[in-house]
Amino acid sequence: MSDKRFDYDLFVIGGGSGGVRAARRAAALGKRVAIAEEFRYGGTCVIRGCVPKKLLVYASQFSESFEDAAGYGWSVGPRSFDWATLIANKDNEIDRLERIYRSNLEKAGAELLMSRAVMEGPHHIRLLSTDAVVTAERILIAVGGRPNPFPGLPGAEHCITSNEAFHLKRLPKSIVILGGGYIAVEFANIFLGLGSEVTLVYRGKEILQGFDDDLRHELHQAMVKKGARILCEDTLTEVVQKPDGRFEAHLKSGDRLDADEVMLAVGRMPNTEDLGCEKAGVELGPKGEIVVDDYSQTSVAHIHAIGDVTNRVQLTPVAIHEAMCFVETVYHGRPTKPDFETVATAVFSQPEIGTVGLTESAAARSHGDLDIYRARFKPMRHTLSGRDEAMLMKLVVDATSRKVLGAHVLGPDAGELAQVLGICVKAGLTKEDFDRTMAVHPTAAEELVTLYDPSYRVRDGQRVET
């Protein structure tokens, strides 16, 4: 039964993937649902994240495909690339997807509000577009996050982030990217594939902290071979705009780099600024994230939060999963915790990374003795093309239980493999389960079920050769 004291049963703040899924599900149950979005429905993923990024990744891969075609007998004539055409076509696809998001919400019976919404109290929400105040029995915060602007960097105002990278008027001939996480690495590969001169600057010892060390090192070397310049253990100290409109990036090491664009990819921050969390009594964490319990409930019992704003696992499928758990918990009376264990993920670099489960170093800390199965080889697709690029596959196995703790792939379609490997690792399959599985030949993936002998072992934290 709806509580008539409130205008809505549920008010969702934020029209990203998590908020939209929760609003649709709740509205389909007959609840009075409103969802407010100040920009565009679809959120980070659809509008300025995974979807447009993947489209740019596809575009950037054609340069190598044209080169590889010759080995297979194809003669590719004169070719050119037009950035404006790519961006226009990308925008058309984003428009199409947003229309689908809107349509699905409307079909479910949710009320769509194009406005920034802020909390005025535990049950009150102000719509800034009209200054109207509405009430809701429950509030779901799904406002996501945004790129860290790195305000401590002199000249940061001259830099772009991943948001602006999707709307550049021209393809930069040269770009400096600060950061070593997956966003920095992916954009470095995009611009490199499209013909830009790319310099990646990262303060750590190796790119992609948190990923398996073998994949990190192998990708680093592959990017350098393709022409990227990667400067680790360094950072930017200042960005200066020159009289010709270009930029000069000053590095801590003393180097100065000229570039058409300087991009900051140094993490993301939750969108809780001026959201009214204090007025509503919603507790925030040290990074501005909304603090939630295992069921996505905030410090206020009838206010929940999901997605990147909680700074748990910042992935779109995770936000959607959290939305489903919220509906199960609140509207079906089946308390359901989001499951953050063994989340598969991909880095759409060139070559691509797909990974699930524990890295070798993490598994050594938590499980002790390990057997490591590793294969490095040239994939069949590169044999006739002559491309000098290796593929790497690695299984991290508990030496006692034989359970596969982690699976890591670097190479073509690694992200697709990660989805399937995610099922295997999530199910707790053993190495013997992999061994009993018949290979599909000829594929690169068959290596995963033909790695019969350990490449080496880890005992008491030390590598032991077999």
Sine and cosine of phi, psi and omega as CSV:
sin_phi,cos_phi,sin_psi,cos_psi,sin_omega,cos_omega
0.00,0.00,0.66,-0.75,0.05,-1.00
-0.98,0.18,0.60,-0.80,0.06,-1.00
-1.00,0.04,0.94,-0.35,-0.11,-0.99
-0.94,0.33,-0.10,0.99,0.05,-1.00
-0.95,0.32,-0.27,0.96,-0.07,-1.00
-0.90,-0.44,0.48,-0.88,0.06,-1.00
-0.93,0.37,-0.56,0.83,-0.04,-1.00
-0.69,-0.72,0.45,-0.89,0.15,-0.99
-0.97,0.24,-0.60,0.80,-0.02,-1.00
-0.63,-0.78,0.75,-0.66,0.11,-0.99
-0.88,-0.47,0.86,-0.50,0.00,-1.00
-0.98,-0.21,0.81,-0.58,0.06,-1.00
-0.98,-0.20,0.95,-0.31,0.00,-1.00
0.88,-0.47,0.83,-0.56,-0.07,-1.00
-0.97,-0.26,0.58,0.81,0.10,-0.99
-0.99,0.11,-0.17,-0.99,-0.10,-0.99
-0.87,0.50,-0.67,0.74,0.00,-1.00
-0.93,0.37,-0.74,0.68,-0.01,-1.00
-0.90,0.44,-0.67,0.75,0.00,-1.00
-0.90,0.43,-0.68,0.73,0.00,-1.00
-0.89,0.46,-0.70,0.72,0.00,-1.00
-0.90,0.44,-0.69,0.73,-0.01,-1.00
-0.89,0.45,-0.69,0.72,0.01,-1.00
-0.88,0.48,-0.73,0.68,-0.06,-1.00
-0.91,0.42,-0.68,0.73,-0.01,-1.00
-0.92,0.38,-0.66,0.75,0.01,-1.00
-0.91,0.42,-0.61,0.79,0.02,-1.00
-0.90,0.43,-0.37,0.93,0.05,-1.00
-1.00,0.08,0.04,1.00,0.01,-1.00
1.00,-0.04,0.14,0.99,0.02,-1.00
-0.98,0.21,0.50,-0.87,0.07,-1.00
-0.99,0.13,0.95,-0.31,-0.15,-0.99
-0.85,-0.53,0.71,-0.70,0.18,-0.98
-0.84,-0.54,0.58,-0.81,0.06,-1.00
-0.74,-0.68,0.78,-0.63,-0.06,-1.00
-0.93,-0.37,0.73,-0.69,0.04,-1.00
-0.67,-0.74,0.78,-0.63,-0.07,-1.00
-1.00,0.03,-0.27,0.96,-0.06,-1.00
-0.87,-0.49,-1.00,0.04,0.00,-1.00
-0.61,-0.79,0.58,-0.82,0.04,-1.00
-0.95,0.32,0.66,-0.75,-0.07,-1.00
0.81,-0.59,-0.46,0.89,0.08,-1.00
0.93,0.36,-0.27,-0.96,-0.05,-1.00
-0.84,0.55,-0.73,0.69,-0.12,-0.99
-0.87,0.49,-0.79,0.62,-0.11,-0.99
-0.98,0.20,-0.64,0.76,-0.16,-0.99
-1.00,0.03,-0.70,0.72,-0.12,-0.99
-0.59,-0.81,0.60,0.80,-0.03,-1.00
-0.56,-0.83,-0.85,-0.52,-0.19,-0.98
-0.84,0.54,-0.66,0.75,-0.08,-1.00
-0.94,0.35,-0.84,0.54,0.03,-1.00
-0.89,0.46,-0.54,0.84,0.03,-1.00
-0.89,0.45,-0.70,0.72,-0.01,-1.00
-0.91,0.42,-0.57,0.82,0.06,-1.00
-0.90,0.44,-0.64,0.77,0.06,-1.00
-0.93,0.36,-0.57,0.82,0.08,-1.00
-0.87,0.49,-0.73,0.68,0.03,-1.00
-0.84,0.54,-0.70,0.71,-0.01,-1.00
-0.87,0.50,-0.65,0.76,-0.09,-1.00
-0.95,0.30,-0.32,0.95,-0.03,-1.00
-0.98,0.19,-0.31,0.95,-0.08,-1.00
-0.91,0.41,-0.49,0.87,-0.02,-1.00
-0.87,0.50,-0.67,0.75,0.04,-1.00
-0.96,0.28,-0.57,0.82,0.01,-1.00
-0.89,0.46,-0.65,0.76,0.05,-1.00
-0.88,0.47,-0.66,0.75,0.01,-1.00
-0.91,0.42,-0.67,0.74,-0.07,-1.00
-0.94,0.33,-0.41,0.91,-0.07,-1.00
-0.88,0.48,-0.52,0.85,-0.07,-1.00
-0.86,0.51,-0.63,0.78,0.00,-1.00
-0.91,0.41,-0.30,0.95,0.01,-1.00
-0.97,-0.25,0.27,0.96,0.12,-0.99
1.00,-0.03,0.04,1.00,-0.01,-1.00
-1.00,0.02,0.68,-0.73,0.12,-0.99
-0.96,-0.27,0.93,-0.37,-0.02,-1.00
-0.99,-0.13,0.84,-0.54,-0.05,-1.00
-0.97,0.25,-0.23,-0.97,0.02,-1.00
-0.82,0.58,0.66,-0.75,-0.03,-1.00
-0.70,-0.72,0.47,-0.88,0.05,-1.00
-0.55,-0.83,0.31,-0.95,-0.02,-1.00
-0.83,-0.56,0.69,-0.72,0.01,-1.00
-0.87,-0.49,0.95,-0.30,-0.03,-1.00
-0.86,0.51,-0.67,0.74,-0.05,-1.00
-0.87,0.49,-0.62,0.78,0.03,-1.00
-0.91,0.41,-0.69,0.72,0.04,-1.00
-0.86,0.51,-0.74,0.67,-0.06,-1.00
-0.91,0.42,-0.64,0.77,0.03,-1.00
-0.90,0.44,-0.69,0.73,0.00,-1.00
-0.93,0.37,-0.61,0.79,0.08,-1.00
-0.87,0.48,-0.70,0.71,0.00,-1.00
-0.89,0.46,-0.62,0.79,0.03,-1.00
-0.89,0.46,-0.64,0.77,0.02,-1.00
-0.93,0.37,-0.64,0.77,0.04,-1.00
-0.90,0.44,-0.65,0.76,0.06,-1.00
-0.86,0.51,-0.67,0.74,0.00,-1.00
-0.89,0.46,-0.70,0.71,-0.02,-1.00
-0.92,0.40,-0.63,0.77,0.02,-1.00
-0.89,0.45,-0.64,0.77,0.04,-1.00
-0.87,0.50,-0.62,0.79,0.03,-1.00
-0.91,0.42,-0.70,0.72,0.04,-1.00
-0.85,0.53,-0.73,0.68,0.00,-1.00
-0.89,0.46,-0.72,0.69,-0.04,-1.00
-0.88,0.48,-0.68,0.73,0.00,-1.00
-0.90,0.44,-0.62,0.78,0.06,-1.00
-0.91,0.42,-0.70,0.71,-0.03,-1.00
-0.91,0.42,-0.65,0.76,0.02,-1.00
-0.89,0.45,-0.56,0.83,0.01,-1.00
-0.97,0.25,-0.28,0.96,0.02,-1.00
0.98,-0.20,0.18,0.98,0.03,-1.00
-0.99,0.16,0.48,-0.88,0.07,-1.00
-1.00,-0.09,0.83,-0.55,-0.03,-1.00
-1.00,-0.07,0.76,-0.65,-0.01,-1.00
-0.83,-0.55,0.87,-0.49,0.04,-1.00
-1.00,-0.01,1.00,-0.01,-0.06,-1.00
-0.21,-0.98,0.48,-0.87,0.24,-0.97
-0.95,0.30,0.71,-0.71,0.00,-1.00
-0.85,-0.53,0.72,-0.69,0.03,-1.00
-0.77,-0.64,0.47,-0.88,-0.02,-1.00
-0.99,0.12,0.73,-0.68,0.06,-1.00
-0.97,-0.25,-0.14,0.99,-0.01,-1.00
0.03,-1.00,-0.07,-1.00,-0.05,-1.00
-0.87,0.50,-0.47,0.88,-0.01,-1.00
-0.81,-0.58,0.05,1.00,-0.12,-0.99
-0.93,-0.37,0.69,-0.72,0.00,-1.00
-0.77,-0.63,0.76,-0.65,0.05,-1.00
-0.98,-0.18,0.75,-0.66,0.08,-1.00
-1.00,-0.08,0.94,-0.34,-0.14,-0.99
-0.94,0.35,-0.35,0.94,0.00,-1.00
-0.93,0.37,-0.49,0.87,-0.02,-1.00
-0.84,-0.54,-0.16,0.99,-0.09,-1.00
0.91,0.41,0.28,0.96,0.04,-1.00
-0.98,0.19,0.51,-0.86,0.06,-1.00
-0.90,-0.43,0.80,-0.60,0.04,-1.00
-0.88,-0.48,0.23,-0.97,-0.02,-1.00
-0.84,-0.54,0.44,-0.90,0.01,-1.00
-0.55,-0.84,0.60,-0.80,0.05,-1.00
-0.91,0.42,-0.65,0.76,0.02,-1.00
-0.76,-0.65,0.53,-0.85,0.05,-1.00
-0.84,-0.55,0.71,-0.70,0.11,-0.99
-0.89,-0.46,0.86,-0.51,-0.01,-1.00
-0.99,-0.10,0.87,-0.50,-0.02,-1.00
-0.62,-0.79,0.80,0.60,-0.15,-0.99
-1.00,-0.01,-0.05,1.00,0.10,-0.99
0.94,0.34,-0.43,-0.90,-0.02,-1.00
-0.64,-0.77,-0.08,-1.00,-0.02,-1.00
-0.53,-0.85,0.31,-0.95,0.01,-1.00
-0.88,0.47,0.61,-0.79,0.09,-1.00
-0.93,0.36,0.85,-0.52,-0.06,-1.00
-0.97,0.23,-0.11,0.99,0.03,-1.00
0.81,0.59,0.85,0.52,-0.11,-0.99
-0.90,0.44,-0.31,0.95,-0.01,-1.00
-0.97,0.23,-0.09,1.00,-0.02,-1.00
-1.00,-0.02,0.89,-0.46,0.08,-1.00
-0.86,0.51,0.79,-0.62,-0.03,-1.00
1.00,0.03,0.15,0.99,0.00,-1.00
-0.86,0.50,-0.44,0.90,0.00,-1.00
-0.91,0.42,-0.28,0.96,0.02,-1.00
-1.00,0.06,-0.16,0.99,-0.15,-0.99
-1.00,-0.07,0.39,-0.92,0.13,-0.99
-0.98,-0.22,0.27,-0.96,0.16,-0.99
-0.87,-0.50,-0.11,-0.99,0.04,-1.00
-0.87,0.49,-0.50,0.87,0.03,-1.00
-0.86,0.51,-0.78,0.63,-0.07,-1.00
-0.97,0.26,-0.39,0.92,-0.04,-1.00
-0.88,0.48,-0.45,0.89,-0.01,-1.00
-0.99,0.17,-0.11,0.99,-0.10,-1.00
-0.76,-0.65,0.35,0.94,0.04,-1.00
-0.89,0.46,0.62,-0.78,0.00,-1.00
-0.96,0.29,-0.40,0.92,-0.01,-1.00
-0.54,-0.84,0.40,-0.92,0.08,-1.00
-0.97,0.25,0.84,-0.55,0.00,-1.00
-0.93,0.38,0.68,-0.73,0.08,-1.00
-0.94,0.34,-0.48,0.88,0.04,-1.00
-0.57,-0.82,0.58,-0.82,-0.01,-1.00
-0.57,-0.83,0.65,-0.76,0.12,-0.99
-0.95,-0.31,0.79,-0.62,-0.02,-1.00
-0.89,-0.46,0.83,-0.55,0.04,-1.00
-1.00,-0.10,0.86,-0.50,0.02,-1.00
0.67,-0.74,0.39,-0.92,0.00,-1.00
-0.73,-0.68,0.19,0.98,0.05,-1.00
-0.99,0.13,-0.13,-0.99,-0.12,-0.99
-0.92,0.38,-0.52,0.85,0.01,-1.00
-0.92,0.39,-0.72,0.70,0.03,-1.00
-0.88,0.48,-0.71,0.71,-0.05,-1.00
-0.92,0.40,-0.67,0.74,0.00,-1.00
-0.90,0.44,-0.71,0.71,0.01,-1.00
-0.93,0.37,-0.56,0.83,0.07,-1.00
-0.86,0.50,-0.68,0.73,0.01,-1.00
-0.94,0.33,-0.59,0.81,0.05,-1.00
-0.87,0.49,-0.81,0.58,-0.04,-1.00
-0.91,0.41,-0.58,0.82,0.03,-1.00
-0.90,0.44,-0.70,0.71,-0.01,-1.00
-0.92,0.39,-0.46,0.89,0.01,-1.00
-1.00,0.04,-0.03,1.00,0.12,-0.99
0.95,-0.30,0.07,1.00,0.02,-1.00
-0.98,0.20,0.44,-0.90,0.16,-0.99
-1.00,0.09,0.86,-0.52,-0.18,-0.98
-0.88,-0.47,0.75,-0.66,0.16,-0.99
-0.83,-0.55,0.84,-0.55,0.03,-1.00
-0.96,-0.26,0.81,-0.58,-0.02,-1.00
-0.91,-0.42,0.82,-0.57,-0.08,-1.00
-0.65,-0.76,0.72,-0.70,-0.06,-1.00
-0.96,0.28,-0.36,0.93,-0.01,-1.00
-0.98,0.20,0.07,-1.00,-0.03,-1.00
-0.98,0.21,-0.43,0.90,0.00,-1.00
-0.46,-0.89,0.54,-0.84,-0.02,-1.00
-0.91,0.42,0.32,-0.95,0.10,-0.99
0.87,0.50,0.81,0.59,0.08,-1.00
-0.84,0.54,0.69,-0.73,-0.01,-1.00
0.98,-0.18,-0.30,0.95,0.08,-1.00
-1.00,-0.03,0.24,-0.97,-0.02,-1.00
-0.88,0.48,0.67,-0.74,-0.12,-0.99
-0.87,0.49,-0.60,0.80,0.00,-1.00
-0.89,0.46,-0.69,0.72,0.00,-1.00
-0.92,0.39,-0.64,0.76,0.01,-1.00
-0.86,0.51,-0.75,0.66,-0.05,-1.00
-0.92,0.38,-0.68,0.73,-0.05,-1.00
-0.90,0.43,-0.67,0.74,0.02,-1.00
-0.91,0.41,-0.67,0.75,0.05,-1.00
-0.81,0.59,-0.76,0.65,-0.04,-1.00
-0.91,0.42,-0.62,0.79,0.00,-1.00
-0.91,0.42,-0.65,0.76,0.01,-1.00
-0.91,0.41,-0.65,0.76,0.03,-1.00
-0.89,0.45,-0.66,0.75,0.01,-1.00
-0.88,0.47,-0.52,0.86,0.01,-1.00
-0.99,0.16,-0.18,0.98,0.07,-1.00
0.87,-0.49,-0.01,1.00,0.03,-1.00
-0.97,0.26,0.53,-0.85,0.13,-0.99
-0.96,-0.28,0.85,-0.52,-0.04,-1.00
-0.88,-0.48,0.88,-0.48,-0.03,-1.00
-0.93,-0.38,0.98,-0.19,0.02,-1.00
-1.00,-0.01,0.29,-0.96,-0.04,-1.00
0.82,0.57,0.68,0.74,0.03,-1.00
-0.51,-0.86,0.23,-0.97,0.02,-1.00
-0.39,-0.92,0.14,-0.99,0.05,-1.00
-1.00,0.04,0.62,-0.79,0.07,-1.00
-0.93,-0.38,-0.33,0.94,0.00,-1.00
-0.19,-0.98,0.53,-0.85,0.11,-0.99
-0.83,-0.56,0.83,-0.55,-0.08,-1.00
-0.89,-0.45,0.73,-0.68,0.10,-1.00
-1.00,0.06,0.75,-0.66,-0.04,-1.00
-1.00,-0.01,0.27,-0.96,-0.02,-1.00
-0.84,0.55,-0.47,0.88,-0.01,-1.00
-1.00,0.10,0.07,1.00,0.03,-1.00
1.00,-0.03,-0.22,0.97,0.05,-1.00
-0.99,0.15,-0.07,-1.00,-0.12,-0.99
-0.77,-0.64,0.42,-0.91,0.09,-1.00
-0.84,-0.54,0.87,-0.49,0.01,-1.00
-0.99,-0.13,0.85,-0.52,0.01,-1.00
-1.00,-0.08,0.76,-0.64,-0.04,-1.00
-0.97,-0.25,0.43,-0.90,0.02,-1.00
-0.86,0.50,-0.53,0.85,-0.01,-1.00
-0.95,0.31,-0.21,0.98,-0.03,-1.00
0.96,-0.28,-0.24,0.97,0.03,-1.00
-0.92,0.39,0.45,-0.89,0.11,-0.99
-0.78,-0.63,0.81,-0.59,-0.10,-1.00
-0.90,-0.43,0.79,-0.61,0.11,-0.99
-1.00,0.07,0.65,-0.76,-0.02,-1.00
-0.40,-0.92,0.46,-0.89,0.12,-0.99
-0.96,0.28,-0.53,0.85,0.01,-1.00
-0.61,-0.79,0.52,-0.86,0.16,-0.99
-0.84,-0.53,0.81,-0.58,-0.08,-1.00
-0.92,-0.39,0.71,-0.70,0.06,-1.00
-0.98,-0.21,0.86,-0.50,0.07,-1.00
-0.74,-0.67,0.92,0.38,-0.16,-0.99
-0.89,-0.45,0.68,0.73,0.06,-1.00
0.99,-0.17,0.08,-1.00,-0.03,-1.00
-0.77,-0.64,0.36,-0.93,-0.03,-1.00
-0.75,-0.66,0.53,-0.85,-0.04,-1.00
-0.95,0.32,0.54,-0.84,-0.05,-1.00
-1.00,0.05,0.87,0.49,-0.02,-1.00
-0.97,-0.24,-0.03,1.00,-0.02,-1.00
-0.91,0.41,0.79,-0.62,0.02,-1.00
0.85,0.53,0.51,0.86,0.02,-1.00
-1.00,0.01,-0.24,0.97,0.00,-1.00
1.00,0.01,0.33,0.94,-0.02,-1.00
-0.87,0.49,-0.62,0.79,0.00,-1.00
-0.90,0.43,-0.67,0.74,0.01,-1.00
-0.90,0.44,-0.55,0.83,-0.03,-1.00
-1.00,0.06,-0.20,0.98,-0.01,-1.00
1.00,0.09,0.35,0.94,-0.03,-1.00
-1.00,0.03,0.83,-0.55,-0.05,-1.00
-0.97,0.25,0.65,-0.76,0.06,-1.00
-0.93,-0.38,0.48,-0.88,0.05,-1.00
-1.00,-0.01,-0.06,-1.00,-0.09,-1.00
-0.90,0.44,-0.40,0.92,0.02,-1.00
-0.99,-0.15,0.17,0.99,-0.04,-1.00
1.00,0.06,0.06,1.00,0.00,-1.00
-0.97,0.25,0.43,-0.90,0.06,-1.00
-0.99,0.14,0.80,-0.60,-0.01,-1.00
-0.99,0.17,0.81,-0.59,0.00,-1.00
-0.76,-0.65,0.31,-0.95,0.08,-1.00
-1.00,-0.02,-0.21,-0.98,-0.05,-1.00
-0.90,0.43,-0.29,0.96,-0.04,-1.00
-0.95,-0.33,0.32,0.95,0.02,-1.00
0.92,0.39,0.35,0.94,0.05,-1.00
-1.00,0.04,0.71,-0.70,0.02,-1.00
-0.99,0.13,-0.17,-0.99,0.04,-1.00
-0.93,0.37,-0.20,0.98,0.10,-1.00
-0.95,-0.30,0.83,-0.55,-0.21,-0.98
-0.83,0.55,-0.60,0.80,-0.07,-1.00
-0.99,-0.12,0.17,0.99,0.06,-1.00
-0.90,-0.43,0.83,-0.56,0.02,-1.00
-0.90,-0.43,0.29,-0.96,0.06,-1.00
-0.60,-0.80,0.64,-0.77,0.01,-1.00
-0.67,-0.74,0.27,-0.96,0.10,-1.00
0.99,0.11,-0.33,-0.94,-0.13,-0.99
-0.88,0.47,-0.41,0.91,-0.03,-1.00
-0.90,0.43,-0.32,0.95,0.03,-1.00
-1.00,-0.03,-0.18,0.98,0.03,-1.00
0.84,0.55,0.63,0.77,0.10,-0.99
-1.00,-0.03,-1.00,-0.06,0.10,-1.00
-0.92,-0.40,0.92,-0.38,-0.15,-0.99
-1.00,0.04,0.96,0.27,0.04,-1.00
-0.65,-0.76,0.62,-0.78,-0.04,-1.00
-0.85,0.53,-0.74,0.67,0.01,-1.00
-0.87,0.50,-0.49,0.87,0.03,-1.00
-0.93,0.36,-0.68,0.73,0.03,-1.00
-0.87,0.48,-0.65,0.76,0.03,-1.00
-0.91,0.42,-0.67,0.74,0.05,-1.00
-0.88,0.48,-0.68,0.73,0.03,-1.00
-0.89,0.46,-0.60,0.80,0.05,-1.00
-0.89,0.46,-0.70,0.71,0.02,-1.00
-0.89,0.46,-0.65,0.76,0.03,-1.00
-0.91,0.42,-0.62,0.79,0.05,-1.00
-0.86,0.50,-0.73,0.68,-0.01,-1.00
-0.90,0.43,-0.67,0.74,0.03,-1.00
-0.87,0.50,-0.70,0.72,-0.06,-1.00
-0.94,0.35,-0.74,0.67,-0.16,-0.99
-1.00,0.06,-0.65,0.76,-0.15,-0.99
-0.95,-0.32,-0.20,0.98,0.09,-1.00
-0.93,-0.36,-0.07,1.00,0.01,-1.00
0.92,0.38,0.42,0.91,0.02,-1.00
-0.87,-0.49,1.00,0.05,-0.04,-1.00
-0.79,0.61,0.86,-0.51,-0.09,-1.00
-0.74,-0.68,0.82,-0.57,0.03,-1.00
-1.00,0.00,0.69,-0.73,0.16,-0.99
-0.87,0.50,0.66,-0.75,-0.03,-1.00
-0.98,-0.18,0.95,-0.30,-0.05,-1.00
-0.99,-0.15,0.12,0.99,-0.02,-1.00
-0.99,0.13,0.68,-0.73,0.13,-0.99
0.84,0.54,0.85,0.53,0.04,-1.00
-1.00,-0.01,0.87,-0.48,0.03,-1.00
-0.97,0.25,0.51,-0.86,0.01,-1.00
-0.47,-0.88,0.19,-0.98,-0.01,-1.00
-0.65,-0.76,0.45,-0.89,0.18,-0.98
-0.88,-0.47,0.89,-0.46,-0.08,-1.00
-1.00,0.05,0.90,0.45,0.07,-1.00
-1.00,-0.06,-0.12,-0.99,0.06,-1.00
-0.73,-0.69,0.98,-0.19,0.07,1.00
-0.96,0.28,0.30,-0.96,-0.11,-0.99
-0.99,0.14,0.44,-0.90,0.09,-1.00
-0.89,-0.46,0.69,-0.72,0.17,-0.99
-0.76,-0.65,0.74,-0.68,-0.13,-0.99
-0.50,-0.87,0.53,-0.85,0.07,-1.00
-0.47,-0.88,0.62,-0.79,0.06,-1.00
1.00,0.08,-0.36,-0.93,-0.13,-0.99
-0.99,0.11,0.60,-0.80,0.18,-0.98
-0.96,0.27,0.22,-0.98,0.02,-1.00
-0.86,0.50,-0.71,0.71,-0.05,-1.00
-0.91,0.40,-0.65,0.76,0.01,-1.00
-0.92,0.38,-0.64,0.77,0.01,-1.00
-0.92,0.40,-0.59,0.81,0.02,-1.00
-0.90,0.44,-0.58,0.81,0.02,-1.00
-0.95,0.30,-0.60,0.80,-0.13,-0.99
-0.99,-0.12,-0.40,0.92,-0.09,-1.00
-0.85,-0.52,-0.17,0.99,0.05,-1.00
0.98,0.20,-0.94,-0.33,-0.11,-0.99
-0.96,0.27,0.76,-0.65,-0.05,-1.00
-0.75,-0.67,0.44,-0.90,0.25,-0.97
-0.91,-0.42,0.79,-0.62,-0.06,-1.00
-0.94,-0.34,0.83,-0.56,0.04,-1.00
-0.94,-0.35,0.82,-0.57,-0.16,-0.99
-0.63,-0.78,0.69,-0.72,0.07,-1.00
-0.70,-0.71,0.78,-0.63,0.08,-1.00
-0.83,-0.56,0.84,-0.54,-0.12,-0.99
-0.40,-0.91,0.25,-0.97,0.09,-1.00
-1.00,0.05,0.86,-0.51,0.01,-1.00
-0.91,0.42,0.46,-0.89,-0.11,-0.99
-0.84,0.54,-0.54,0.84,-0.04,-1.00
-0.90,0.43,-0.34,0.94,-0.02,-1.00
-1.00,-0.09,-0.04,1.00,-0.08,-1.00
-0.93,0.38,-0.72,0.69,0.00,-1.00
-1.00,0.09,-0.47,0.88,0.00,-1.00
-0.95,0.31,-0.44,0.90,-0.03,-1.00
0.99,0.16,0.13,0.99,-0.02,-1.00
-0.92,0.39,0.77,-0.63,-0.02,-1.00
-1.00,0.00,0.98,0.19,-0.03,-1.00
-0.57,-0.82,0.80,-0.60,-0.06,-1.00
-1.00,-0.06,0.37,-0.93,0.14,-0.99
-0.93,-0.37,0.59,-0.81,-0.04,-1.00
-0.78,-0.62,0.76,-0.65,0.09,-1.00
-0.78,-0.62,0.62,-0.79,-0.11,-0.99
-0.52,-0.86,0.76,-0.66,0.09,-1.00
-0.89,-0.45,0.77,-0.64,0.05,-1.00
-0.97,-0.23,0.89,-0.46,-0.16,-0.99
-0.85,-0.53,0.71,-0.70,0.10,-1.00
-0.94,0.35,0.83,-0.55,-0.12,-0.99
-0.92,0.40,-0.44,0.90,-0.05,-1.00
-1.00,0.03,-0.81,0.58,-0.04,-1.00
-0.99,0.12,-0.33,0.94,-0.06,-1.00
0.94,0.33,0.17,0.99,0.03,-1.00
-0.94,0.34,0.68,-0.74,0.07,-1.00
-0.98,0.20,0.92,-0.40,-0.07,-1.00
-1.00,0.02,-0.46,0.89,-0.03,-1.00
-0.41,-0.91,0.56,-0.83,0.07,-1.00
-0.72,-0.69,0.78,-0.63,-0.13,-0.99
-0.70,-0.71,0.76,-0.65,-0.07,-1.00
-0.74,-0.67,0.69,-0.73,0.16,-0.99
-0.82,-0.57,0.87,-0.50,0.02,-1.00
0.46,-0.89,-0.08,-1.00,-0.04,-1.00
-0.83,0.55,0.71,-0.70,0.07,-1.00
0.87,0.50,0.46,0.89,-0.01,-1.00
-0.88,0.47,-0.56,0.83,0.03,-1.00
-0.89,0.45,-0.64,0.77,0.04,-1.00
-0.90,0.44,-0.66,0.75,0.03,-1.00
-0.90,0.44,-0.60,0.80,-0.04,-1.00
-0.88,0.48,-0.58,0.82,0.01,-1.00
-0.89,0.46,-0.68,0.73,0.00,-1.00
-0.95,0.30,-0.68,0.73,0.04,-1.00
-0.89,0.46,-0.51,0.86,0.04,-1.00
-0.86,0.51,-0.62,0.78,0.05,-1.00
-0.90,0.43,-0.69,0.72,-0.03,-1.00
-0.89,0.46,-0.75,0.66,-0.03,-1.00
-0.94,0.35,-0.62,0.78,0.03,-1.00
-0.88,0.47,-0.60,0.80,-0.02,-1.00
-0.97,0.24,-0.13,0.99,0.02,-1.00
0.97,0.25,0.50,0.87,-0.02,-1.00
-0.91,0.41,0.49,-0.87,0.02,-1.00
-1.00,-0.08,0.18,-0.98,0.06,-1.00
-0.88,0.48,-0.55,0.83,0.02,-1.00
-0.92,0.39,-0.52,0.86,0.10,-1.00
-0.90,0.44,-0.64,0.77,0.07,-1.00
-0.89,0.45,-0.70,0.71,-0.07,-1.00
-0.90,0.43,-0.53,0.85,-0.02,-1.00
-0.98,0.22,-0.17,0.99,-0.03,-1.00
-1.00,0.09,0.79,-0.62,-0.03,-1.00
-0.94,0.35,0.63,-0.78,0.00,-1.00
-0.97,0.25,0.52,-0.86,0.16,-0.99
-0.99,-0.17,0.89,-0.46,-0.14,-0.99
-0.86,-0.51,0.62,-0.78,-0.11,0.99
-1.00,-0.04,0.87,-0.50,0.10,-1.00
-0.68,-0.73,0.36,-0.93,0.13,-0.99
-0.95,0.33,-0.57,0.82,-0.09,-1.00
-0.91,0.42,-0.32,0.95,-0.01,-1.00
-0.89,0.45,-0.36,0.93,0.05,-1.00
-0.85,0.52,-0.48,0.87,-0.04,-1.00
-0.92,0.40,-0.40,0.92,-0.02,-1.00
-0.92,-0.39,0.18,0.98,0.05,-1.00
-0.83,-0.55,0.27,0.96,0.07,-1.00
-1.00,0.06,0.99,0.15,-0.18,-0.98
-0.99,0.16,-0.53,0.85,-0.07,-1.00
-0.89,-0.45,0.63,-0.77,0.02,-1.00
-0.87,0.49,0.63,-0.78,0.10,-1.00
-0.96,0.28,-0.58,0.82,0.11,-0.99
-0.24,-0.97,0.15,-0.99,0.00,-1.00
-0.85,-0.53,0.36,-0.93,0.11,-0.99
-0.87,-0.50,0.87,-0.50,-0.02,-1.00
-0.77,-0.64,0.83,-0.56,-0.02,-1.00
0.81,0.59,0.62,0.79,0.05,-1.00
0.98,0.18,0.02,1.00,-0.03,-1.00
-0.92,-0.40,0.64,-0.77,0.05,-1.00
-0.96,0.28,0.75,-0.67,0.01,-1.00
-0.84,-0.54,0.86,-0.50,-0.02,-1.00
-0.95,0.31,0.57,-0.82,0.01,-1.00
-1.00,0.00,0.00,0.00,0.00,0.00
